[in-house]
Amino acid sequence: MFYRKNNISSEIDWLKDHTYSIQLNEFDDDSDLYFLKPLLQNKRIVFLGENGHGVAEHSLIKTKMIKYLHKELGFRVLAFESSFSDCSLCFYQQDQLDTRQWIKHSLFKVWHTEEVETLFHYVKETQLSNQPLILTGLDIQPASSDHITGKFLAEVFSNMDKAYGEKMVELEQEMLYQYVNSRNPSISKKERKRKCKELMALYQEFLFLLDKNSLELQNKFGKDAFLLVNRILQNRISLMQMISSHFMKAIKIRNKAMAENISWLAQEMFLNEKIIIWAHNGHIMKRSRSLLGFSSTFSYLPPKIKEFSYIIGFFMYSGQAAENNRSVYEVQQPDQDSIEFRIKQVGHEIGFLDISQQRKVPQNRWLFKHTYTVHEGKQLSLIKPSACYDGLVVCAKTSPPKYINIKE
């Protein structure tokens, strides 16, 4: 990899003046995050990425940042890259769940970890304060096989007619079967497409029924619950479209639907709240097509939301991480002409660099041109940092999460 060695000292000198250290310790001290206040105090949505779902340090750093944003800057909504419906409903049922059960019913298994459990303990603690942190989700895919969403929908529609509730139970069971078996080669693509089309039509019927009985349902369950049911049904239709489509179209449907969920959270459900998004770098980056071959979730957001957002990408220089199936792999250590190498040279175990406030000068021009990075610590890639992120976090060394096994 080509790198002009005579530039390294001036680049590192510049970085030392602009990179901040983030500390991870046992003490609940967030004073080292002071640099975030001027960057984020006027932002509406902050996106926190991760360079792979199986990185312990990324979860710990984000948990620390979330606490700071909540306590110091008034961010009151946290939305995970996990099931919109399961996350939303479990939040309102959290009193009936211990922390691990809450995690199990809300999040995909990649986040069933001790690091994320620490965050959930904090979210529970805030419910007793004047500023509770609200937890919700972004994804159209279900996280739980326990039919939490189906039971809720059945309760709502049973209020109109018991037969509607029973029909919803059957519909949700069939939806989950199709989702779980969406990659089962024994089911033909033609048959899957036919079945998904049938389920989409049934969900659409329930949407019409919801609209027809809107006043009655809002009086019975409240406006927020009515809005939530409407959104869940729309998500179910998008899910059926996704699992009946070819790979690249399915990715587009999912990313676009998650963007629509973010817009809905910001413009309807939580109109006056500041929101934190927890998702993979590939979803939150402004431009992802050159890196991943498809448009990111962020790219589908309306300009009004983009304007008041701040996107932080997370990276790792060395160490280990875990695949989604929890198998551990070694992080590929990048060479000199990379994002990770440059920021690591400053000497911080965890370094943060803001891009949004920087003017282009010879010492930082790599931020404004295509620069190497190692995607998920495995794949050497080229991105233009300033076009993809507002801020960068680089961990000098990472480790896989400590997974928790939650009993069924």
Protein Blocks (a to p, Z undefined) as FASTA:
>chain_A
ZZdfklmmmmmmmmmmmcccddddfbdcfklmmmmmmmmmmpfbdcdddedjbbfklmmm
mmmmmmmmmmmnopabdcddbdfklmmmmmmmmmmpcfklmmmmmmcfklmcfklmmmmm
mmmmmmmmmbdcddddfbfbdfbfnlmmmmmmmmmmmmmomklmmmmmmmmmmmmmmmmm
mmgmkbcfklmmmmmmmmmmmmmmmmmmmmmmmmmmmmmnojklmmmmmmmmmmmmmmmm
mmmpcfklmmmmmmmmmmmmmmmmmmmmmmmbccdddddfklmpmblklmnopacfklmp
cfklmmmgccdddddfbdcdddfkopacddddddfkbfklmmmmnopabdcddfklpccd
fklmmmmmccdddehhlaccdddfklmpmbdcddfbdcddddddddZZ
